[in-house]
């Protein structure tokens, strides 16, 4: 069964807290987007001291240029078990993997819609998971780009032993296609938090 991970992109910590409380009875982890304006022209909440107080396991999606300078800071949080960086932001993927693993966290690489999977095979084989973006990163609520499902299928075929996650544009109307494409995990933001009943939405999204 595909795992649904609530995605949170907020500027205000109180909004993050509210969303965590909404989903905490139903999930064991959340996906938090960290944007500092260097990789995409948007910013989000970026205070590690407050994120460490959240009572749930976090995976952090670092939409940050030159993430090697902040990995130690984010990797020090005890409630974080996975750090995801964009391959497009790094010059040495092996170095990034080493830095993340040195913090004791799982390492993930995100792949933007315009990036081609075949050119990224070697570094991805050394990572713990990969994240296929269904939208251009930086804003929630965007429609899923039409070619992203084919890229997801390709990634699942190339890396059958890896966790392959999908993030962006997920809706009640298209989640079945994403599941059938082979996603191990699906990050869901708007379709989950705008649902009238979060528990029912989670059941439907994961295919129960």
N, C-alpha and C positions, 0 to 999 in steps of 0.2 A: 504493500500500500504506500502511495506517495505521501510524504510528510509535508504538512503545511506549516510554514514558519511565518508568523506575523511580522510584517515589515513596518518600521517606524521611521519617519523623516519629519522632524520637528525642530523649531528654533527655541522653543520654550520647554524647560525641563518639566514643568508641571503637566504639560500635555503628554510627555513621554510617560510620566508616572500614571496618568489616567489610563492610557492605553495598555500599559503593563497590567494594571489592576483588572482591566476588562478581560484580558486573555489568560491571565495567570491560572485560573481554575481549569483551563482546557489544554494548555500547551506547556512544554518544558523548556522552551527557549524562544527568544525573539531576535530579530535581525534589525540592527540600528545603523542607519546611514550617517556617516560622519563626513561633512563637507566643510572645507575651510576656504573655499573660493579660489584655490590654486589650480585645480584640475577641471572643474566646471564652474561657471559664473554664479554660483549660489552658495549659501552657507547654511549650516544647521547647528544644533547644539553641540558643543565640542569641549565640555568640561569633564575630564575623567573623574575628578573627586566626587561629583554628584552621581555619575553613572555607576560608580562602584557600590552605591547604596541600594540599587534596584534589586529586589528579592527574586531574581530569576536569572538563568544562564543567558548570556549575551553572545551573539556573533556580531562583530563590527565590520561594516563595509566601508573601508577607508577610501573615499573618493578624494584623494590627496596627491598632489604632485610630489615626487621625491619622498615616498612613504618611509624610506629607510631612516629618516630623521625623527620619526614619531613612533616607530614600532615598539621601542622599549617602553615608552610612556603608556601606550594603550595595552601592551602586553602585560604590564604590571597589575592590571585589574584582576582581582581574584574571581570575579563572577563572569569573566570573559573566557571562552574556550576556543574561539576561532577568530582569526584576523584575515580579512579578505582584501586584497589590493588589486588594482587594475594593472594588467600586464603592460598597458600602454603608458604607464607612468614610471616604469622601471627600466634601467639600463642593464642591470645584471640580475636576472631572475633567480639564479642560484644563490646569490648573496642575500636576496630578500627571503628566500626560503630558510636559509641558515639563521637569519636574524629572528624570524618569527618562531622557528622551532627552538631557538635558544631561550625564548621566554616561556616555553612549555605549552604553547598554544598550537592548535591545528592551523595550517597555512592554506589559504585559498586564493586562487587567481580569478578575477572577473575579466570577461572578454566583451568589449563593446560591440555594438551591432555592425560597425564597419570593418572590424578586424576579421581576418580569415583564419579559421581553425587550423588548417594544415601547416601554416607557417609557425604555429605556436606549439607543435606537438612535443618537442623535447623538454622545455621547462615544465609543461603541464604534467608530464609523466612523473615528475618528482614532487608534485604537490599532493595535499590530502584531498582536495576537492576543487571543483571549478564551478564558476557561476556564469551562465549565459545570460546576457542582458537582452531583454525583449524591447527595450526602449533606450533612447539616449539618456545617459545617467544625469541625475540632478533634480528631477521633479517627479512627484507622485501624481497619479491620475492620468497619465498619458495613455493613448491607445497603443496596443502592441503592434510592433512593426511586422509586416507580413512575412518577411524572410526569416524571422527569428526562430520559428518552429523547425524549419529545415536545418538551421544551424544547430539547434538542440539535438535533433536526430543524429546529425553528423558527429557531434561531440560524444553522444552516448555510444555510438559505434566505435569511435576511436579509443575511448577510455572506458570500457565496460567495467573495469575494476574500481573506478573512482565514483565518489559521490558527485553527481552532476545536478546542480541546482539551476532554477530559472527564476528570473526577477524582472518584472516590468510589464505593465499592461494586462495583468491577469484579471479576468472577469469570470463571473458565473457562466457566461456564454461561451468562453473559450478554454476553460480550465481542463475540460475533458481532452481536447486536442493536445494540450501540453502534457497531461499525464500519459496519454498514449504514445507521445513522442519519446518517452523514456525517462522523464525527469525523476530523480530520486527525491528531490525536495523542491517545493515551490514557495517563493516568497510572495506574500500577498499583503497589500496595504489597503487601498481604498475599498476594494470589493469586500473586505472583511470588516473594517471599522465603520463602513456605512451601512452594513447589513442590520436589519431590525433585530435579528437574533444571532449573536456571534456563535453560539454553540451549534446551531443548525447550519450556519454558513460553513463552519469548519468541517462538519460531517459531509456536506455536499462537495466542498472543494477537494477533499481528499478521496472522494469516490465511495464513501460508505453508503 
